[in-house]
């Protein structure tokens, strides 16, 4: 009986949950000229913002920070298309929680230094 309780408690402590929160056609946290007409698709990227939990959360993660981290992987990117936002909860007393943003980069070739972006 003690083994069953130990295994169940171990599984509970190691369990986690990722929940799909939002799907968006286009998303950005950056200011840019939407009429630039020199947009191209970049690669698929992921950005995360997580915080540790030690009985209670030690910080507050945000979707904005996760999206910023995804967009800023390329200096010519101004936003993301086909965006999916996930909420991460991998904790029971100890662990992490936060947000993950996935999307395809929107590259603005009209920005300075981005004219020849591939």
PLY file of the C-alpha trace (Angstrom):
ply
format ascii 1.0
element vertex 118
property float x
property float y
property float z
element edge 117
property int vertex1
property int vertex2
end_header
0.00 0.00 0.00
2.85 2.40 0.81
4.37 1.81 -2.64
1.09 2.68 -4.36
0.78 5.89 -2.36
4.42 6.80 -3.11
3.98 6.17 -6.84
0.73 8.18 -6.93
2.32 11.07 -5.03
5.38 10.99 -7.33
3.17 11.06 -10.42
1.21 13.99 -9.00
4.37 15.97 -8.26
5.82 15.32 -11.74
2.62 15.98 -13.65
1.99 19.12 -15.63
-0.48 20.68 -17.93
-0.21 22.75 -21.09
-3.41 24.43 -22.23
-4.01 26.11 -25.58
-5.30 29.57 -24.69
-5.62 31.43 -28.01
-5.24 31.14 -31.77
-4.66 34.37 -33.72
-4.18 35.07 -37.40
-1.76 37.95 -36.69
-0.26 39.18 -33.44
2.37 41.73 -32.50
3.62 43.74 -29.57
5.65 46.06 -31.82
4.66 49.29 -33.57
5.00 49.03 -37.33
3.51 50.42 -40.53
0.84 47.93 -41.57
0.73 49.54 -45.04
4.42 48.90 -45.78
3.49 46.14 -48.27
6.97 44.64 -48.06
6.14 41.81 -45.69
7.47 38.28 -46.16
7.06 35.18 -44.03
9.97 34.11 -41.87
10.49 30.93 -39.96
8.34 29.38 -37.24
9.53 30.57 -33.79
8.69 30.05 -30.14
9.01 32.40 -27.18
8.40 31.61 -23.52
8.05 33.49 -20.27
8.07 31.24 -17.21
8.25 31.76 -13.47
9.28 29.34 -10.72
6.88 28.12 -8.06
8.11 27.22 -4.61
4.84 26.68 -2.76
3.71 30.03 -4.24
4.71 31.85 -7.47
7.97 33.82 -7.25
7.22 36.04 -10.28
4.44 36.88 -12.72
4.96 35.75 -16.33
3.24 37.56 -19.22
2.08 36.74 -22.74
3.64 40.03 -23.95
7.13 38.99 -22.84
6.72 35.57 -24.46
5.60 37.21 -27.73
8.45 39.75 -27.59
10.96 36.92 -27.21
9.53 35.13 -30.25
9.47 38.26 -32.43
12.92 39.47 -31.40
14.65 36.33 -32.65
15.05 38.22 -35.95
15.83 41.96 -36.03
13.64 42.42 -39.13
10.54 40.74 -37.64
7.64 42.99 -36.62
5.03 40.41 -35.70
3.82 36.83 -35.93
1.21 35.13 -38.09
-0.67 31.92 -37.32
-0.07 32.53 -33.60
-0.83 29.99 -30.90
-0.66 30.91 -27.20
-0.25 28.20 -24.56
-0.46 28.43 -20.79
2.07 26.19 -19.05
1.47 24.82 -15.57
4.06 22.28 -14.51
3.87 22.56 -10.76
2.37 21.18 -7.62
3.99 23.07 -4.75
7.25 23.19 -6.78
7.83 23.72 -10.49
7.13 26.38 -13.11
4.24 28.08 -14.83
4.06 30.58 -17.64
3.22 31.16 -21.29
4.51 29.93 -24.65
3.83 31.79 -27.92
4.42 30.08 -31.28
4.08 31.74 -34.65
5.54 32.42 -38.08
7.62 35.59 -38.22
6.38 38.53 -40.28
9.48 40.17 -41.79
9.25 43.84 -42.83
11.75 44.35 -45.68
11.07 48.10 -45.69
13.00 48.54 -42.43
16.54 49.89 -42.59
19.03 47.05 -43.03
16.36 44.50 -43.94
16.09 45.14 -47.70
18.03 41.98 -48.60
16.56 39.73 -45.91
16.08 36.17 -47.10
0 1
1 2
2 3
3 4
4 5
5 6
6 7
7 8
8 9
9 10
10 11
11 12
12 13
13 14
14 15
15 16
16 17
17 18
18 19
19 20
20 21
21 22
22 23
23 24
24 25
25 26
26 27
27 28
28 29
29 30
30 31
31 32
32 33
33 34
34 35
35 36
36 37
37 38
38 39
39 40
40 41
41 42
42 43
43 44
44 45
45 46
46 47
47 48
48 49
49 50
50 51
51 52
52 53
53 54
54 55
55 56
56 57
57 58
58 59
59 60
60 61
61 62
62 63
63 64
64 65
65 66
66 67
67 68
68 69
69 70
70 71
71 72
72 73
73 74
74 75
75 76
76 77
77 78
78 79
79 80
80 81
81 82
82 83
83 84
84 85
85 86
86 87
87 88
88 89
89 90
90 91
91 92
92 93
93 94
94 95
95 96
96 97
97 98
98 99
99 100
100 101
101 102
102 103
103 104
104 105
105 106
106 107
107 108
108 109
109 110
110 111
111 112
112 113
113 114
114 115
115 116
116 117
